[in-house]
Amino acid sequence: MIIKRLFSKAVALGLGLASLACFSLAGAAALVDEVPVTTDLTREAALSQSRQLPVMILFSAPKCPYCERVKQEFLVPMLRNPEYEGKVIIRQIEYQSRSRLVDFSGKATTPAQFSLLQKVRLTPTIKLFDAEGHVLTEPLVGLTTPDYYGAYLDRAIDEALAKIRAPSR
């Protein structure tokens, strides 16, 4: 009888802790209000490699209203949605910045140099990369059709994810 009560209490405690963990994770996701800026693409590459996920980079500019719209209407909601946690790593780079950036190969550069190498000329531009820094899909440039932009993002993410998880890789 004592063992039965202890087991029941242990199960109840375990369920309570599991519920608390779920609410904590949901609360943490709800707190996201900005797309993380990356300064080290080798860190993103390691995460990409270990989780078998593409790295989606938003190339943005500080006073770009379209960049803000993409972030607030599409990317931040994706970061808050636990479903995307298992689909893509979302980061941003200020494309004209002269701050320090480590590229996918570990080389020191700047966001401006990296953007130039990636042929980014307009913002917002979104590119999806694998862990080696190879571009996986056609870039999304601008915000020409906001009504379909979410669908374009999802299609690009699904395409990139399929390439990363393909057996031939």
Long-range contacts (C-beta under 8 A, 24 or more apart in sequence): 25-82, 26-82, 29-79, 29-80, 29-81, 29-82, 29-85, 30-80, 32-76, 32-79, 32-80, 33-76, 34-71, 34-76, 35-71, 35-75, 35-76, 35-79, 35-90, 35-91, 35-92, 36-90, 36-91, 36-92, 37-91, 37-92, 37-93, 37-94, 38-91, 38-92, 38-93, 38-101, 39-99, 39-100, 39-101, 39-102, 40-101, 40-102, 41-101, 41-102, 41-103, 41-104, 41-114, 41-133, 42-102, 42-103, 42-104, 42-105, 42-106, 43-102, 44-89, 44-91, 45-104, 45-131, 45-132, 45-133, 46-131, 47-89, 48-89, 48-129, 48-130, 48-131, 48-164, 49-131, 51-86, 51-89, 52-164, 52-165, 53-86, 53-87, 53-88, 53-89, 53-161, 53-164, 54-88, 54-89, 54-128, 54-129, 54-130, 54-136, 54-157, 54-160, 54-161, 54-163, 54-164, 55-88, 55-89, 55-91, 55-128, 55-129, 55-130, 55-131, 56-88, 56-89, 56-90, 56-91, 56-126, 56-127, 56-128, 56-129, 56-156, 56-157, 56-160, 57-91, 57-92, 57-93, 57-126, 57-127, 57-128, 57-129, 58-90, 58-91, 58-92, 58-93, 58-124, 58-125, 58-126, 59-92, 59-93, 59-95, 59-115, 59-118, 59-120, 59-123, 59-124, 59-125, 59-126, 59-127, 60-92, 60-93, 60-94, 60-95, 60-123, 60-124, 61-94, 61-95, 61-96, 61-123, 62-94, 64-123, 64-124, 66-123, 66-124, 66-142, 66-143, 67-123, 67-124, 69-143, 69-146, 70-124, 70-126, 70-143, 70-149, 73-146, 73-149, 74-149, 74-150, 74-153, 78-153, 84-157, 87-157, 87-158, 87-161, 88-128, 88-157, 88-160, 88-161, 95-120, 95-123, 95-125, 103-133, 104-129, 104-131, 104-132, 104-133, 105-133, 126-153, 126-156, 128-156, 128-157, 128-159, 128-160, 130-160, 130-163, 130-164, 136-160, 136-163, 136-164
